[in-house]
Amino acid sequence: MVLSSLLFLSSGLFLGWSLGANDVSNIFGAAVGSKMIKFRTAALIASVFVIAGAVFGGSSTTQTLTNLGEVNALAGSFMVALSAALGVYFMAKAGLTTSSSQAIVGAIIGWNLYADKPTDLSVLFKIVLSWVLCPIFAALIAVGLYFALRYLIKKMRLHILRQNEYLRVALVVSGALCTYALGANNIANVMGVFVDTISFEGFKIGALALGQKQILFLLGGIAISAGVFTYAQKVMETIGSHLIKISPFTALVIIVSQALVLFMFTSPFLKNLLSSFGLFSLPLVPVSSTQAVIGAILGIGLLKGGRGVNWSVIGRIVTGWLTTPLIALIVCFVGLFFVENVFRQVVFIP
Amino acid sequence: MFKVKFSLFAHTKELERKIDELHDKIIEISMVFKKAVHLFLQEKRSLNYRQLSKEIKTIEHDADILRRSIENSLYAQNLIPDFRGDVLELVENLDKVINEFDEVAHQLYLENPDVPETYHKPLEDLVAQVSECAENLAFASRAFFKDFSAVRNYSKKVYFMEHESDKTAAKLTEEIFASNLELAHKLQLKTIISEVADIADLAENCVDQLLIYVIKRDI
């Protein structure tokens, strides 16, 4: 039973692995590429905090995905996660900006269509709105942070060496926070669809009690960590030294902006706080950390006069909003047909 | 009793101190050099001049040790990785200015040239100008590590003094060649004047690079 559960879970773990390799690289890429932080340090911090974020903060975004479509059979969950992973793979292969958050939504809608279940359009609208808002918020936060930090650094008149060491510490701390936020926000993509279909017995170590959901998220977190350790070094070095030249200061602004955006779409506390002031309540949705990074970079680029800003990137983001879920939807629909009719597995309970 | 000293930024503080000391050496060597040339014009290769020449040599030697130590620390402790190359280049160039002071002082000692009294005043003016140039380079470079906005102010002074020193050196060389001195004597004096003026040229090159680093680094 456990073995078959793990077999079905493998597609989610694979999605987690690719999240670790790509999204965590976005967080620490500039810092590792510019040799401010060693890869091993970054990987260790990322692993610990991504797992902590997933286990202790991953519930809120999972609920939104469950509201979109309550996948109710294990083989169905397997196919949903696999289609999301394949959607991400195809998009990445085509050189387009992609996100597991968008792929999983498409795959869930694919399952809804196959199982003839209704898709809650208000939830879908909230999710799509979050995709649009995510890079915009990241850009706005990055611009504000850039101004504030630049003013602070110039005001403090620190020695370059001291400034650099403070920057190194800030990169480590903000990187840790950001990976925590990534784990909390994105674990729903990796394990969310398995929450209602797989069962594990909870266990207790001292004061730490882990329920079924937490164990599931722990496994997802470990898969993300595995992605960090096995593949992220290459991606980080590419980001930091070959693809784009980002100074450690800009890297810090990008990481903090990304962390704040991820928290905004993850934290029930923040949601309640905004609601209590009668302000716009942000949906708790898994968002794309890659698009948050791109948003932050574009924000800083525009602040510097727009020189060197690659406008086609924006086109690619918007294309990603449509194509990633669409590919995942189609793959999921076709895949569910095969799993049900060829492999004789129950993919949904009517 | 054991005293355990722990500081997160202990290495950085030590390196900051060394960089500061290197700047001090430039100011120190330019002041001693000014004094040495004045003494040389009065006493030529006297025991007192030898003493000052030795002092200059010691400063240059200490600066070399500092430079090597700064370079080693930057790499060994993986400090300012994105900016290390520029700082290394800057430190090398500061050291070149210090070396040039030492070379001229040593040349005066070795050649013991006879400088006619009419040229004493312009030569001392030239030495004062190049020394001021080097001192302002030290201020600019020190500011580079802490306050970018001040680099421009000191750089302006370096450019101005370098231009002045060029004019003084050209005028002095012209006067020497218009005199009745032997050609060999004229050439010897011209070489020394040109070596002294080179100090300001090296300082100017260093400031050129400093300003580029500021543009590169400014956030």
Interface residues (C-beta under 8 A of the other chain):
Chain A: S34 K35 M36 R150 I153 R157 L158 H159 I160 L161 R162 N164 E165 V169 S247 P248 F249 T250
Chain B: L8 F9 T12 L15 E16 I19 N78 L79 I80 P81 D82 F83 V87 F144 F145 K146 D147 R217 I219
